[in-house]
Amino acid sequence: MNSNSLTFNVGDVLIDDINGDIGILIRRYMLFDETEADIYENIIVWDIYWSATYEWPFDDHIHCYTEDGLAILVNSGVLTLHKSI
């Protein structure tokens, strides 16, 4: 999959192939609002809820990733994407 053909949706599941963690995409949003869109590039961000198969160094299981960053991680084989139904 190249990044142009990847689409992410709420409910999609990600598997971290390095440590076995499971993540669920829970929210998609723009990093900057409309007032800042003229100044900054529109960057799409995803909130992902991650399971904790090992001890995270922090308590919050929700982490944000840019959509481009997720595509890079999937294309490089670090994460495996399982589409929701």
Buried (B, 14 or more C-beta within 10 A) or exposed (E): EEEEEBEBEEEBBBBBEEEEBBBBBEEEEEBBEEEEEEEEEEEBBBBBBBBEEEEEEEEEEEEEBEBEBBBBBBBEEBBEBEEEE
